[in-house]
Amino acid sequence: MELKTKADNFWQFYLNNPEKFEERINPLKKYGNYAFLAVCVLLIIFPGVIPTSPWIVRIASIIGLIYFGFSALTGGREMYSKASNGKLTNLLVKKFDMDNCDESDIINAFYAQDFDALADFPEADNQPIQLYVEVDKAGKELYCVIKKYYSSSDFRHATDVIVLSGTDYDKWIGVIKSMK
């Protein structure tokens, strides 16, 4: 099965490969957010339940209402591998220090799957070139991509997604974990 590796983000990559990945709703997270949303509504109506200024309770409850309302509508979605039934989680974000390394060297090392070289590149905060790695621990697969800020509002994949599994997974998992 050939994966479609072109995507602007991991979520799109997963959705572009429905034969391999599936989206699931975590009911505990989703309904937990609805429960907190209901508590916030009750505190807005009955702020005297908490022995402090009613306006402080109402303001905090309105902030909670907005947060939990948004979380209830959009949260609880997770991606799983169909083959292994494993949840896909973020393993690593490495931000390369662009003052001390070249973008082409990073991308060449990435496509050569030279994660030792990627680990050796210097790291700094707030950098435009970043390595993202997500993992399916049950299926022993790594999904790796270089992302880049093309502008302050345009952050997307600069490379195709590389999937490491089998012996490649065993070879590189230790190196990738050491980059944290």
C-alpha beads as a LAMMPS data file, in Angstrom:
LAMMPS data file: protein, C-alpha beads

180 atoms
179 bonds

1 atom types
1 bond types

-500.0 500.0 xlo xhi
-500.0 500.0 ylo yhi
-500.0 500.0 zlo zhi

Masses

1 110.0

Atoms # bond

1 1 1 0.000 0.000 0.000
2 1 1 1.493 3.305 -1.131
3 1 1 0.888 6.230 1.213
4 1 1 0.106 9.709 -0.080
5 1 1 2.911 11.680 1.566
6 1 1 2.055 15.179 0.279
7 1 1 0.171 17.212 2.884
8 1 1 0.270 20.598 4.597
9 1 1 -0.036 19.064 8.072
10 1 1 -0.136 15.679 9.801
11 1 1 -3.933 15.700 10.146
12 1 1 -4.287 16.138 6.380
13 1 1 -1.706 13.373 5.819
14 1 1 -3.789 11.016 7.967
15 1 1 -7.036 11.985 6.226
16 1 1 -5.381 11.517 2.792
17 1 1 -4.674 7.880 3.720
18 1 1 -8.033 6.526 4.946
19 1 1 -7.019 2.927 4.218
20 1 1 -4.316 3.220 6.913
21 1 1 -5.687 5.745 9.444
22 1 1 -9.019 6.472 11.079
23 1 1 -10.341 9.328 13.153
24 1 1 -12.044 8.411 16.406
25 1 1 -13.942 10.444 18.950
26 1 1 -12.871 10.003 22.572
27 1 1 -16.241 10.181 24.362
28 1 1 -14.662 10.738 27.793
29 1 1 -12.957 13.938 26.606
30 1 1 -15.935 15.142 24.602
31 1 1 -18.580 14.588 27.289
32 1 1 -16.211 15.725 30.032
33 1 1 -16.012 19.080 28.262
34 1 1 -19.823 19.192 28.083
35 1 1 -20.003 18.500 31.837
36 1 1 -17.610 21.379 32.618
37 1 1 -19.608 23.548 30.211
38 1 1 -22.776 22.800 32.208
39 1 1 -20.993 23.666 35.479
40 1 1 -19.927 27.015 33.997
41 1 1 -23.514 27.798 32.950
42 1 1 -24.768 26.951 36.464
43 1 1 -22.098 29.170 38.042
44 1 1 -23.101 32.060 35.779
45 1 1 -26.723 31.661 36.913
46 1 1 -25.939 30.875 40.582
47 1 1 -22.611 32.562 41.428
48 1 1 -23.377 32.474 45.162
49 1 1 -22.449 28.773 45.290
50 1 1 -18.807 29.812 45.610
51 1 1 -18.192 32.128 48.593
52 1 1 -16.460 35.010 46.792
53 1 1 -17.489 38.008 44.761
54 1 1 -20.274 37.036 42.319
55 1 1 -18.643 39.054 39.548
56 1 1 -15.362 37.150 39.852
57 1 1 -17.273 33.855 39.679
58 1 1 -19.275 35.048 36.659
59 1 1 -16.202 36.314 34.772
60 1 1 -14.302 33.076 35.440
61 1 1 -17.385 31.072 34.424
62 1 1 -17.770 33.007 31.168
63 1 1 -14.116 32.312 30.333
64 1 1 -14.707 28.642 31.196
65 1 1 -17.879 28.634 29.106
66 1 1 -15.976 29.863 26.058
67 1 1 -13.069 27.444 26.592
68 1 1 -15.119 24.325 27.327
69 1 1 -17.703 25.197 24.663
70 1 1 -14.995 25.363 22.020
71 1 1 -13.325 22.215 23.375
72 1 1 -16.613 20.291 23.402
73 1 1 -17.329 21.161 19.780
74 1 1 -13.837 20.545 18.403
75 1 1 -12.117 18.291 20.940
76 1 1 -12.050 14.597 21.513
77 1 1 -10.860 13.760 17.999
78 1 1 -7.842 11.455 17.777
79 1 1 -6.142 9.548 14.964
80 1 1 -5.480 5.818 15.101
81 1 1 -3.685 3.371 12.851
82 1 1 -6.114 0.801 11.463
83 1 1 -3.441 -1.897 11.216
84 1 1 -2.147 -1.709 14.798
85 1 1 -5.096 0.025 16.492
86 1 1 -2.458 2.353 17.996
87 1 1 -3.051 5.998 18.804
88 1 1 -0.851 8.486 16.945
89 1 1 0.878 10.896 19.316
90 1 1 3.427 13.671 19.053
91 1 1 6.920 12.449 19.957
92 1 1 9.240 15.316 19.051
93 1 1 9.511 18.889 17.841
94 1 1 13.070 20.046 17.157
95 1 1 13.626 23.676 16.156
96 1 1 16.848 24.095 14.196
97 1 1 19.086 27.107 14.890
98 1 1 19.160 28.725 11.444
99 1 1 22.021 31.049 12.426
100 1 1 24.324 28.023 12.649
101 1 1 22.992 25.647 9.978
102 1 1 21.696 25.721 6.433
103 1 1 18.158 24.799 5.366
104 1 1 19.356 22.664 2.436
105 1 1 21.664 20.646 4.737
106 1 1 18.733 19.907 7.054
107 1 1 16.428 18.855 4.224
108 1 1 19.139 16.741 2.550
109 1 1 19.864 14.951 5.850
110 1 1 16.126 14.412 6.329
111 1 1 15.603 12.845 2.885
112 1 1 18.742 10.726 3.390
113 1 1 17.153 9.582 6.677
114 1 1 20.311 10.624 8.521
115 1 1 18.800 11.299 11.925
116 1 1 22.262 11.301 13.531
117 1 1 23.065 14.416 11.472
118 1 1 19.689 15.961 12.322
119 1 1 20.378 15.336 16.005
120 1 1 23.751 17.085 15.687
121 1 1 22.346 20.283 14.166
122 1 1 22.111 23.059 16.790
123 1 1 18.738 23.864 18.284
124 1 1 17.114 27.171 19.305
125 1 1 13.636 28.501 20.088
126 1 1 11.494 30.481 17.651
127 1 1 13.084 29.116 14.489
128 1 1 11.454 28.787 11.037
129 1 1 12.633 25.209 10.263
130 1 1 11.403 22.430 12.563
131 1 1 11.422 18.632 12.653
132 1 1 8.124 17.059 13.735
133 1 1 7.843 13.376 14.607
134 1 1 4.660 11.501 15.502
135 1 1 4.610 7.893 16.658
136 1 1 2.343 4.860 16.598
137 1 1 3.825 2.923 19.530
138 1 1 1.615 -0.139 19.016
139 1 1 2.512 -0.461 15.327
140 1 1 6.111 0.713 15.808
141 1 1 5.926 3.422 13.143
142 1 1 7.329 6.949 13.077
143 1 1 5.953 9.716 10.875
144 1 1 8.539 12.444 10.283
145 1 1 8.379 15.765 8.460
146 1 1 10.227 19.069 8.240
147 1 1 7.922 22.060 8.660
148 1 1 8.710 25.636 7.771
149 1 1 7.338 29.113 8.402
150 1 1 6.926 30.644 4.952
151 1 1 5.421 33.746 6.588
152 1 1 4.103 34.622 10.039
153 1 1 0.765 32.985 9.186
154 1 1 1.892 30.225 6.813
155 1 1 3.404 27.222 8.639
156 1 1 3.307 23.982 6.661
157 1 1 5.312 20.956 5.562
158 1 1 8.507 21.736 3.665
159 1 1 9.060 18.043 2.868
160 1 1 6.996 14.949 2.265
161 1 1 6.156 12.764 5.263
162 1 1 8.662 9.944 5.784
163 1 1 7.360 6.775 7.443
164 1 1 9.868 4.724 9.437
165 1 1 8.808 1.214 10.397
166 1 1 10.328 -2.198 11.043
167 1 1 14.130 -2.097 11.209
168 1 1 14.183 1.644 10.438
169 1 1 11.984 2.239 13.491
170 1 1 14.283 0.156 15.695
171 1 1 17.361 1.887 14.252
172 1 1 16.184 5.481 14.744
173 1 1 13.798 5.542 17.721
174 1 1 16.620 5.957 20.239
175 1 1 18.266 8.773 18.272
176 1 1 14.968 10.592 17.774
177 1 1 14.049 10.299 21.463
178 1 1 17.488 11.676 22.397
179 1 1 16.718 14.891 20.449
180 1 1 14.126 15.937 23.076

Bonds

1 1 1 2
2 1 2 3
3 1 3 4
4 1 4 5
5 1 5 6
6 1 6 7
7 1 7 8
8 1 8 9
9 1 9 10
10 1 10 11
11 1 11 12
12 1 12 13
13 1 13 14
14 1 14 15
15 1 15 16
16 1 16 17
17 1 17 18
18 1 18 19
19 1 19 20
20 1 20 21
21 1 21 22
22 1 22 23
23 1 23 24
24 1 24 25
25 1 25 26
26 1 26 27
27 1 27 28
28 1 28 29
29 1 29 30
30 1 30 31
31 1 31 32
32 1 32 33
33 1 33 34
34 1 34 35
35 1 35 36
36 1 36 37
37 1 37 38
38 1 38 39
39 1 39 40
40 1 40 41
41 1 41 42
42 1 42 43
43 1 43 44
44 1 44 45
45 1 45 46
46 1 46 47
47 1 47 48
48 1 48 49
49 1 49 50
50 1 50 51
51 1 51 52
52 1 52 53
53 1 53 54
54 1 54 55
55 1 55 56
56 1 56 57
57 1 57 58
58 1 58 59
59 1 59 60
60 1 60 61
61 1 61 62
62 1 62 63
63 1 63 64
64 1 64 65
65 1 65 66
66 1 66 67
67 1 67 68
68 1 68 69
69 1 69 70
70 1 70 71
71 1 71 72
72 1 72 73
73 1 73 74
74 1 74 75
75 1 75 76
76 1 76 77
77 1 77 78
78 1 78 79
79 1 79 80
80 1 80 81
81 1 81 82
82 1 82 83
83 1 83 84
84 1 84 85
85 1 85 86
86 1 86 87
87 1 87 88
88 1 88 89
89 1 89 90
90 1 90 91
91 1 91 92
92 1 92 93
93 1 93 94
94 1 94 95
95 1 95 96
96 1 96 97
97 1 97 98
98 1 98 99
99 1 99 100
100 1 100 101
101 1 101 102
102 1 102 103
103 1 103 104
104 1 104 105
105 1 105 106
106 1 106 107
107 1 107 108
108 1 108 109
109 1 109 110
110 1 110 111
111 1 111 112
112 1 112 113
113 1 113 114
114 1 114 115
115 1 115 116
116 1 116 117
117 1 117 118
118 1 118 119
119 1 119 120
120 1 120 121
121 1 121 122
122 1 122 123
123 1 123 124
124 1 124 125
125 1 125 126
126 1 126 127
127 1 127 128
128 1 128 129
129 1 129 130
130 1 130 131
131 1 131 132
132 1 132 133
133 1 133 134
134 1 134 135
135 1 135 136
136 1 136 137
137 1 137 138
138 1 138 139
139 1 139 140
140 1 140 141
141 1 141 142
142 1 142 143
143 1 143 144
144 1 144 145
145 1 145 146
146 1 146 147
147 1 147 148
148 1 148 149
149 1 149 150
150 1 150 151
151 1 151 152
152 1 152 153
153 1 153 154
154 1 154 155
155 1 155 156
156 1 156 157
157 1 157 158
158 1 158 159
159 1 159 160
160 1 160 161
161 1 161 162
162 1 162 163
163 1 163 164
164 1 164 165
165 1 165 166
166 1 166 167
167 1 167 168
168 1 168 169
169 1 169 170
170 1 170 171
171 1 171 172
172 1 172 173
173 1 173 174
174 1 174 175
175 1 175 176
176 1 176 177
177 1 177 178
178 1 178 179
179 1 179 180
